[in-house]
Amino acid sequence: MERRREYSYVGAYLAREALSEYRERMTSRLKPPFRADHVGSLLRPKELLDARQRFASGEIDRGALALVEDDAVRRVVSLQESLGLRAATDGEFRRTSWHMDFIYQLAGISRTDEQFQVPFRNAEGTTSFTSSALRVDGPVGLDHTIFADAFNFLKSCVTTSVAKLTIPSPSMVHYRGGAAAIDPAVYPDVEEFWRDLSAAYAEEIGRLGALGCTYLQLDDTSLAYLNDPDQRAMMAGRGEDADHQHLRYIRQLNAALVGRPDTMSVTTHSCRGNFQSYWAAEGGYDFVAEALFSELNVDGFFLEFDDERSGGFEPLRFVPPGKVVVLGLVTTKRGALETKDQLKRRVEAASKFVPLEQLCLSPQCGFSSTVEGNSLTYDEQVAKLRLVVETADEIWG
């Protein structure tokens, strides 16, 4: 415990001499994830939302929509760089949702006419996210590099930052429909499905590396959802092994990462749902923590810790040396701005379980996981990103 206790003095930021001594001992992060980082999605500007509506109604074609998207991406990259963020995304501006736009492009996976609803809630009430269901009706594979054009454009826009790409993790293909969504005529043995799915992801990751992607984030709500007893009950109700499902997901994620480029840093982001400032699950990371942190072969973990829904920092005791935890302490679900003192105290609390040198800071989730966006303004979003950068600079230098 001595080594962990040694780093818990971040609260001494109030004392100039202690801060100076501490900074000398810190090493700057030259590769992702960075001390000040963010999850990926950003609020869509009005002109982009208007263009998407005109495209949907047939007033403009896809080429005209792409021009509006290009302009919006250029401006949002410039914003991120002006704030001092060392990683920049395209805000996921070309997507309707953070995951389905990718999943439907995998070979062997089709959108069905069936609609599924995911219940969400917040302090004000309940709602639901409605989407077309998916069906695994052919061998899963990759017939083109998904998001290649989007990434290439993003890479052409960055000047001082690293181009960061976000994609859903393999487990998201399974979590939505489970075994019932897999055609038994295609995959009489579910192990073959998992083999092909991870192989398709491994191919995608290799291709992205060849395009120059050095920062990839695999978004995975399932590994946070499974901490919630209600979610595990839902999984058990449809015949899944709810108590061990997270182990399967970790194993398949690792299989997808075999052979990833040496130049690529890979992180995962786990949250409990993010839809128009509503959430879907609750509970700390305790149920999955030991396996997640000790077995998943990623460089860093983006974890939401913005309120009591996420539990305490105690599960971070399982994080091994060399792995980075990006503390999602700044909420994206409402506009009220946290204070630097609040954030510093929470970083100090987390440093009792994982060394400060292995910690970074970010918002708890994206600002717009779906095209609708969360319940805050553009200016509030900018203020939160700026707060992350300034607080991280004061903590780590």
N, C-alpha and C positions, 0 to 999 in steps of 0.2 A: 504493500500500500504506500510505501514511502515515495516511490516514483510517481504515483498518481497524485499524491498529496502535494508533491513539489510544484505541480502546475496549477494548483487551485488558487494561487494568489493573484489571478488576473484582476481580482477586485482591487488590487493595489494600484490600479490605473490612476487613482486620485493622488498618489504620491509620485511626484516626478522622478525621483531617483530610482524607485523600484521599477517604474515603467521603463526607464532607460536601460537598467540592467537586464530586464526581461527581454527587451527588444534585441539586445545584443545576442541573446541565446536563441532567438527565433531564426529559422531559415525561411527565406521567401519561397513561395511555390512557383516554380518555373513551368510546371505542366498542370493540366487540369486534374481535379477541380481546383478552382482558385479561391483565395481567402474570401473575396466577395464574388458571389456567383448568383445565378438565378435558374429557375427550373426550365423555362423555355417559352411558353405561350404568353402573348401580350394582347392587350385590348385592341380589337380591330378598329381602325379609324372609320369615321362616318362615310367618307368617300368610297372606301372599300366595301362596306356593308351595302351601300347604295348600288354599287356596280354588281355585286353578287345578286341583288334583287333584280336588277335589269337583265342580267344574264339568265336567271331562272325564268323570267317572263318572256324571254326571247327577243328583248329589245336590242341586245348586243351579243356578239359572238364570243367564243372563247378567247380569240386573239385580243379583242378589246379588253376583256376582263384581265388577261395576263398583263397588259400594259399598266393597268391600275395597280395590280398586285406588285409588279416590279417597282413602281414608284413608291408604294407603301413600304416595301422591304428596304429600299435604299434609305428612306427616312428613318425607319426604326433602327436600322443598324447604326446610322449616324447618332441617333439618340443614345444608344447603349454605350458607344464609344465616348461620347461627350460626357457621360456620367462617370467614366473611369472603369467600366466593366471590362474585364480582360477576355471574356467570352461573349459572343454575340450570336443570337439565333435570328431566324427570319420571322419570329413571333408566331410561327405556325399559321401565317396569314393565308396560305393557299389551301388550308384544310377546313373542313366542317367540324371535325372532332379530332382529338389528339390521337385516336387509335384506329377507328374504322377506315379512314382514308388509306391507311397502310394495309390493314388486314385484307380488305377486299381486293387488293392487287396481287396477293399471293395466288399462284396457280393452284387449282383444286379447291378453292374456297369461293362460294357464291353467295350473293345477297338473295334472301328469300322474301316472299310476300308477307310472311309472318312478321308481326311487330312484337317486340318485347319491351317491357317497361322495367326500368331500374328505379326503385323508390329512393328518394332523397329527402332530407329534412334539415332544418336549422331551428334557431330559437323561435322563429316566427310561425313555423308550420311545416307542411310537407309538400312535395311535388314529385314529379317523376321525369326521367329521361327516356324518351321513346326513340327506338331505332329499329331498322330492319334487322331481322335475325340473320345468322349465317349458317351455311351448310357446307360441310366437307364432303363434296360429291365427286372428287377426283384426286389423284395422287398429288400431294402437296409439294410444291416446288417453286422455283423462281425463273420466270421467263424474261424478266427485264430487271434492271436495277431500280428499285422503288425509290422515289424522291431524288433521283439522280439530277434532273434538271433543276429542281429547287435548291439542292445543295450547291451545284456549280454556280448558280446565280448568287447565292449567299456568299460563297467564297470570293466571287468577283467584287463584292461590295465591301468586305472588311478591309481595314487599313491598319489599325493598331490592335485589333482583337483577334481571337481565334474563332473560326467558324464552328459553331456547335450545332450538331444535328440530333434531334430527338425522334425516337421511334418506339412503338409499343413492344413490350417483351413477348417472347413466344407464349408465355402462360396466358396472355390475354386472348389468344385464339381459342383456348380451351375453356377459360373461366366463364365466358358468356353463355355457352351452350352445353358444355360438358360432353360426355360420351354420346348423349342422345343426338348431337349435331353431326356426328361422324357416321357416314354411310357404311354399314357393316359389309356391304358388297365390295367396297373399295378397301376398307381396312378391317378384315375379320380379326386381326390381332392389333390391339391398340398400340403395342410397342412399335409397330411399323409406322403408325401415324406419328408418334413422337420422334422416331428416327428421322423421318422425312422433314418434319417441321423444323427440327434443330439444324438439319443439313441445309434447308432453304435459308435459314437465318445466317448460318455460317457463310454461305455463299454471298448473301447480301452484305454482310460485314466486310468480307474480303473485297468485294467490288467497291464499297464505299471507301475503303482504305486506298484502293488504287486511284480513286478520284481525288485523294488528298485529304480525306477526313481524318483528323487527329483527335477529335473530341466527339464521342458518341454517347448518348444517354438512352438507356432502355427503361422506359416508363412502365411501372408494374404496380397497379393498385391491388392485385390479388394478394401479394405478400403482406400488405397492411390489412386488407379486409379479413384475412383468415385469423387475425387476432381477435376478431369479434365473434363471440359465441353464436350470435344469431346468423352470421354468415356461414359458420361451420355447420350449423343445423340445416341451413339451406342446401349446402353441398351434400350433406349426408342424406337429405330428403330426395335427392335425385340420383342416389346410388353411388356417390363418390366416397373415397376414403378420406373424410374430412380431417382426421387427426394427422394424416401424413401427406396431405396434398401439397403442402409447402415444400416438402422434401423432393417431391417429383418436379415441381416447378424450378427449384434451385438446380437440380440435376440437369434438366433440359436447357436451362440458361447457360450452365457451364459447357454443355455440349455445343451450344451455338457459338461460344467464345473460343473454342479450340481452334488454333491457327489464326487468331486475329493478328493484324499487323502489329509489329513491335512499336511502331510510331503512334499507335492509337491508344488514347486514354478512354476507358469505359467506366461509366457510372450507372447506377440505377436510381430511380426515384420511386418512392413508395408513399402513397397517401390514401386517405379513406374516402375518396370521392370529392369531386370539385365540379359542380354544375350550377352556374348562376348563383354562387355563394351558398349552395346547399352541399351537404355531405351525405354519404351512404352508410358509413360504418364508424364504430367507436372502439376504443380500447388501446392500451399500451402495446409495445412491441414484444412483450414478454413471451408470448406463445411461439413466435418464430425466431426470436433473437439469436439464440445460440447457434442454430444452423445457418441462419441468414448471414450473420457477420463472420462466422468462422469458415463457412464452406463456399459461399458465393465468390467466384473469381473475378471480381470487379475491383477497380481502383478506389472507388468512393461510393458512398451512400447518401443520397439526398433524402432527408427524413423530416416529416412535418412534426413540429413541436410548438404550434402557435397557441394552443389552449389545452384544457384538461382532457379533451377527447383523445389526445395522443399519449396520455400517461406520462410517467416520469422518465428521467434519464438513466435509471438503474440498468436497463437492458444494454446500455452501451458498454458495460463491463466486459462483454463478450467480443468487442472489437479488437482484433489482433494488431500488433505493431505493423506499420506500413500501410494500413488501410485508413482512408480519410472519411470523416463524417461531416457532411454539410448540414448544419443545424438550420432547419426551416423555422425561424423564430418570428419572422415578420409575416403576418397574415395577409393573404390576398382576398379574403372573403368580405372584408369591410374596409372603408376608407380611413377610419381613425388611425392616426400615426402613433406607433410605438415611440418610446424615448430611447436615447442611447444608453442611459443608465439602466433601464429595464433589460435591454439586450445584453449589456456587459455582465450584469448579475446572473443572467441565465447561462451565458457562456461559461462563467465561473462555476456555476452549479454543474454543468455538463463535464467540465474539466476534472471533476472529482472522480469520474468513471473512465474517461479516456483522455490521454495527454492533450494539452492545449495545442501542441504542434500538429496534432492530427485532426484538428477542427477547422471548419470554415463556416461561413454565414451566408444565408440566402432567404428569400421569401419561402413560405411553407409549401406553396404549389405554384402553378401557373396562374396568370391573371385571366386567362380566357381559354380554358381547356376545350370548350366548344365555341362555335362562332359567336354565340350570344354574349359571352363575357360575364364577368362577375359584377357585383353591385358596388362599384366604385368608379370614380372619374379618371380620365386620363391624367390630370394633374396629381391626383392621389396616388396613382400608379407610379408616376415619376418620382414623387416624394419618397415612396417606399424603396424604390431602387437606389435612390441617392442615399437614403439612410443606411442601407446595407453597405454601400461602398465606404461611406464616411466612418461608420462604426468599425468595420473590419480594419480600416487603416489605423484607427486609434488603438485597436487591440493588438494587431500583428505588425503594424508599421508598414 
